[in-house]
Amino acid sequence: MKYRMTGGSVLKKFHTGKRILTLFMPGFLFGIIYTNFIARQYVAEPEVFSDYFLQQFLQTRIVAQEFIWYVLKVRAIPFAVLLGLAFTKMRKMTASLFAIWTGISGGILLSIAVTELGIRGSIFCLLGIFPQFLFYIPSFLIVLSYCWMYPKSRWSREKTIMSVGMLLSGMIMETYVNPFLLHAFLKKF
């Protein structure tokens, strides 16, 4: 009996992971389709991944003490909204919409990067989320899994410490490490 309870817990976490992918991947595919077929005229205009922008980025000196406030705003606000809604009756809908929106955003971003820069764009995108997403993903997954596993899963002090700690670690990485990686990549390519 004890074994079945442990196995069930692992199985529920596996199903939660499958649920995230089940929502993320169609969103990702929609983002790609949207970019390539529906919004094609807007993608054709020079944007973020143009040579001009990339050269400007190379010449810009990022001041970490100022950049951290921007990172804090764009990462902490969505996390706080997701966390706040996780304690309401809308938790499952919120988690589902978050997974779909993340997929759509990722599909659009990757499509534009590849359209503008080719394979170099996909490498640039991967580098653009490294290493901070190694911390952001677990942080958000803690909240998302809580949303989907409630009421069997309870929020705890450990979940708070872990999710907020991972989020803060990701913000530090995004502020102090990521800009140097992107500059190094752009100088070589």
C-alpha positions as a Markdown table, in Angstrom:
| # | Residue | x | y | z |
|---|---|---|---|---|
| 1 | Met | 0.0 | 0.0 | 0.0 |
| 2 | Lys | 2.8 | 2.4 | 0.9 |
| 3 | Tyr | 4.5 | 1.7 | -2.5 |
| 4 | Arg | 1.3 | 2.5 | -4.4 |
| 5 | Met | 1.0 | 5.9 | -2.6 |
| 6 | Thr | 4.5 | 6.9 | -3.5 |
| 7 | Gly | 4.1 | 5.7 | -7.1 |
| 8 | Gly | 0.8 | 7.6 | -7.4 |
| 9 | Ser | 2.5 | 10.8 | -6.3 |
| 10 | Val | 5.2 | 10.3 | -9.0 |
| 11 | Leu | 2.6 | 9.4 | -11.5 |
| 12 | Lys | 0.6 | 12.6 | -10.7 |
| 13 | Lys | 3.7 | 14.7 | -11.1 |
| 14 | Phe | 4.3 | 13.0 | -14.5 |
| 15 | His | 0.7 | 13.8 | -15.5 |
| 16 | Thr | 1.2 | 17.4 | -14.5 |
| 17 | Gly | 4.3 | 17.6 | -16.7 |
| 18 | Lys | 2.4 | 16.1 | -19.5 |
| 19 | Arg | -0.4 | 18.6 | -19.0 |
| 20 | Ile | 2.0 | 21.5 | -19.2 |
| 21 | Leu | 3.4 | 20.1 | -22.5 |
| 22 | Thr | -0.1 | 19.4 | -23.8 |
| 23 | Leu | -0.9 | 23.0 | -23.4 |
| 24 | Phe | 2.5 | 24.5 | -24.2 |
| 25 | Met | 3.1 | 22.7 | -27.5 |
| 26 | Pro | -0.1 | 23.6 | -29.3 |
| 27 | Gly | 0.5 | 27.2 | -28.2 |
| 28 | Phe | 4.1 | 27.0 | -29.5 |
| 29 | Leu | 2.8 | 25.6 | -32.8 |
| 30 | Phe | 0.1 | 28.4 | -33.0 |
| 31 | Gly | 2.8 | 31.0 | -32.4 |
| 32 | Ile | 4.8 | 29.6 | -35.4 |
| 33 | Ile | 1.8 | 29.4 | -37.6 |
| 34 | Tyr | 0.7 | 32.9 | -36.6 |
| 35 | Thr | 4.1 | 34.4 | -37.3 |
| 36 | Asn | 4.6 | 32.6 | -40.7 |
| 37 | Phe | 1.1 | 32.8 | -42.1 |
| 38 | Ile | -1.1 | 35.4 | -40.3 |
| 39 | Ala | 1.3 | 38.1 | -39.4 |
| 40 | Arg | 3.8 | 37.5 | -42.2 |
| 41 | Gln | 3.7 | 41.2 | -43.3 |
| 42 | Tyr | 4.7 | 42.4 | -39.9 |
| 43 | Val | 7.5 | 39.9 | -39.6 |
| 44 | Ala | 9.0 | 41.2 | -42.9 |
| 45 | Glu | 9.6 | 44.6 | -41.4 |
| 46 | Pro | 13.0 | 45.0 | -39.7 |
| 47 | Glu | 12.5 | 44.5 | -36.0 |
| 48 | Val | 14.4 | 43.2 | -33.0 |
| 49 | Phe | 16.6 | 40.8 | -34.9 |
| 50 | Ser | 17.7 | 43.1 | -37.6 |
| 51 | Asp | 21.4 | 43.7 | -38.2 |
| 52 | Tyr | 20.9 | 47.3 | -37.0 |
| 53 | Phe | 19.4 | 46.3 | -33.7 |
| 54 | Leu | 22.0 | 43.7 | -33.1 |
| 55 | Gln | 24.8 | 46.2 | -33.8 |
| 56 | Gln | 23.2 | 48.7 | -31.4 |
| 57 | Phe | 23.0 | 45.9 | -28.8 |
| 58 | Leu | 26.7 | 45.2 | -29.2 |
| 59 | Gln | 27.5 | 48.9 | -28.7 |
| 60 | Thr | 25.3 | 49.3 | -25.7 |
| 61 | Arg | 26.8 | 49.1 | -22.3 |
| 62 | Ile | 24.4 | 47.4 | -20.0 |
| 63 | Val | 24.4 | 48.9 | -16.5 |
| 64 | Ala | 23.4 | 46.1 | -14.2 |
| 65 | Gln | 22.2 | 48.3 | -11.4 |
| 66 | Glu | 19.6 | 49.8 | -13.8 |
| 67 | Phe | 18.9 | 46.6 | -15.8 |
| 68 | Ile | 18.0 | 44.7 | -12.6 |
| 69 | Trp | 14.9 | 46.9 | -12.1 |
| 70 | Tyr | 13.7 | 46.2 | -15.6 |
| 71 | Val | 14.2 | 42.4 | -15.0 |
| 72 | Leu | 12.5 | 42.6 | -11.7 |
| 73 | Lys | 9.4 | 44.2 | -13.3 |
| 74 | Val | 9.1 | 41.9 | -16.3 |
| 75 | Arg | 9.7 | 38.7 | -14.3 |
| 76 | Ala | 8.4 | 39.3 | -10.8 |
| 77 | Ile | 5.0 | 40.9 | -11.8 |
| 78 | Pro | 3.9 | 37.9 | -13.9 |
| 79 | Phe | 5.2 | 35.5 | -11.2 |
| 80 | Ala | 3.3 | 37.4 | -8.5 |
| 81 | Val | 0.1 | 37.5 | -10.6 |
| 82 | Leu | 0.4 | 33.7 | -11.2 |
| 83 | Leu | 1.1 | 33.0 | -7.6 |
| 84 | Gly | -1.8 | 35.2 | -6.4 |
| 85 | Leu | -4.2 | 33.6 | -8.8 |
| 86 | Ala | -3.0 | 30.2 | -7.7 |
| 87 | Phe | -4.8 | 30.7 | -4.4 |
| 88 | Thr | -8.2 | 31.5 | -6.0 |
| 89 | Lys | -10.8 | 29.2 | -7.6 |
| 90 | Met | -9.3 | 30.2 | -11.0 |
| 91 | Arg | -6.0 | 28.4 | -10.4 |
| 92 | Lys | -6.4 | 25.7 | -13.0 |
| 93 | Met | -7.6 | 28.0 | -15.7 |
| 94 | Thr | -4.8 | 30.4 | -14.9 |
| 95 | Ala | -2.2 | 27.7 | -15.0 |
| 96 | Ser | -3.6 | 26.5 | -18.4 |
| 97 | Leu | -3.7 | 30.0 | -19.9 |
| 98 | Phe | -0.2 | 30.6 | -18.7 |
| 99 | Ala | 1.2 | 27.4 | -20.3 |
| 100 | Ile | -0.6 | 28.2 | -23.6 |
| 101 | Trp | 0.5 | 31.9 | -23.6 |
| 102 | Thr | 4.1 | 30.8 | -22.9 |
| 103 | Gly | 4.0 | 28.5 | -25.8 |
| 104 | Ile | 2.5 | 31.1 | -28.1 |
| 105 | Ser | 5.2 | 33.6 | -27.1 |
| 106 | Gly | 8.0 | 31.1 | -27.6 |
| 107 | Gly | 6.7 | 30.1 | -31.0 |
| 108 | Ile | 6.5 | 33.7 | -32.1 |
| 109 | Leu | 9.9 | 34.7 | -30.8 |
| 110 | Leu | 11.6 | 31.7 | -32.3 |
| 111 | Ser | 9.9 | 32.1 | -35.7 |
| 112 | Ile | 10.9 | 35.8 | -35.9 |
| 113 | Ala | 14.4 | 35.0 | -35.0 |
| 114 | Val | 14.8 | 32.2 | -37.5 |
| 115 | Thr | 13.1 | 34.3 | -40.2 |
| 116 | Glu | 15.5 | 37.2 | -39.6 |
| 117 | Leu | 18.7 | 35.4 | -38.8 |
| 118 | Gly | 18.3 | 31.7 | -39.9 |
| 119 | Ile | 20.0 | 29.1 | -37.7 |
| 120 | Arg | 21.9 | 31.9 | -36.0 |
| 121 | Gly | 18.5 | 33.2 | -34.8 |
| 122 | Ser | 17.6 | 30.0 | -33.1 |
| 123 | Ile | 21.0 | 29.8 | -31.4 |
| 124 | Phe | 20.6 | 33.5 | -30.4 |
| 125 | Cys | 17.2 | 32.7 | -28.9 |
| 126 | Leu | 18.5 | 29.7 | -26.9 |
| 127 | Leu | 21.4 | 31.9 | -25.6 |
| 128 | Gly | 18.9 | 34.6 | -24.9 |
| 129 | Ile | 17.2 | 32.5 | -22.3 |
| 130 | Phe | 20.3 | 30.9 | -20.9 |
| 131 | Pro | 21.2 | 30.5 | -18.0 |
| 132 | Gln | 18.3 | 32.3 | -16.3 |
| 133 | Phe | 15.6 | 29.9 | -17.6 |
| 134 | Leu | 17.4 | 27.1 | -15.8 |
| 135 | Phe | 16.0 | 28.9 | -12.7 |
| 136 | Tyr | 12.8 | 30.4 | -14.0 |
| 137 | Ile | 11.4 | 27.1 | -15.3 |
| 138 | Pro | 11.5 | 25.3 | -11.9 |
| 139 | Ser | 10.2 | 28.4 | -10.2 |
| 140 | Phe | 7.1 | 28.6 | -12.3 |
| 141 | Leu | 6.7 | 24.8 | -12.4 |
| 142 | Ile | 6.3 | 24.8 | -8.7 |
| 143 | Val | 3.4 | 27.2 | -8.9 |
| 144 | Leu | 1.9 | 25.5 | -12.0 |
| 145 | Ser | 2.0 | 22.0 | -10.4 |
| 146 | Tyr | 0.4 | 23.4 | -7.3 |
| 147 | Cys | -2.4 | 24.8 | -9.3 |
| 148 | Trp | -3.1 | 21.5 | -11.1 |
| 149 | Met | -2.6 | 19.2 | -8.1 |
| 150 | Tyr | -4.7 | 21.3 | -5.7 |
| 151 | Pro | -6.4 | 20.2 | -3.3 |
| 152 | Lys | -4.1 | 17.1 | -3.1 |
| 153 | Ser | -1.1 | 19.4 | -3.0 |
| 154 | Arg | -0.8 | 22.1 | -0.4 |
| 155 | Trp | 1.2 | 25.3 | -0.5 |
| 156 | Ser | 4.1 | 25.2 | 2.0 |
| 157 | Arg | 6.9 | 27.4 | 3.2 |
| 158 | Glu | 9.3 | 25.2 | 1.3 |
| 159 | Lys | 7.5 | 25.8 | -2.0 |
| 160 | Thr | 7.6 | 29.5 | -1.3 |
| 161 | Ile | 11.3 | 29.6 | -0.5 |
| 162 | Met | 12.2 | 27.4 | -3.4 |
| 163 | Ser | 10.0 | 29.2 | -6.0 |
| 164 | Val | 11.0 | 32.7 | -4.9 |
| 165 | Gly | 14.6 | 31.7 | -4.5 |
| 166 | Met | 14.8 | 30.2 | -8.0 |
| 167 | Leu | 13.1 | 33.3 | -9.4 |
| 168 | Leu | 15.6 | 35.6 | -7.7 |
| 169 | Ser | 18.5 | 33.4 | -8.9 |
| 170 | Gly | 17.2 | 33.6 | -12.4 |
| 171 | Met | 16.9 | 37.4 | -12.2 |
| 172 | Ile | 20.5 | 37.7 | -11.0 |
| 173 | Met | 21.6 | 35.4 | -13.9 |
| 174 | Glu | 19.6 | 37.4 | -16.4 |
| 175 | Thr | 21.1 | 40.7 | -15.2 |
| 176 | Tyr | 24.7 | 39.8 | -14.6 |
| 177 | Val | 25.5 | 36.7 | -16.8 |
| 178 | Asn | 23.2 | 36.7 | -19.8 |
| 179 | Pro | 24.2 | 40.1 | -21.4 |
| 180 | Phe | 27.8 | 38.9 | -21.5 |
| 181 | Leu | 26.9 | 35.6 | -23.2 |
| 182 | Leu | 24.8 | 37.5 | -25.8 |
| 183 | His | 27.6 | 40.0 | -26.5 |
| 184 | Ala | 30.2 | 37.2 | -26.9 |
| 185 | Phe | 27.9 | 35.4 | -29.3 |
| 186 | Leu | 27.2 | 38.4 | -31.4 |
| 187 | Lys | 30.9 | 39.4 | -31.6 |
| 188 | Lys | 31.7 | 35.9 | -33.0 |
| 189 | Phe | 28.8 | 35.8 | -35.5 |
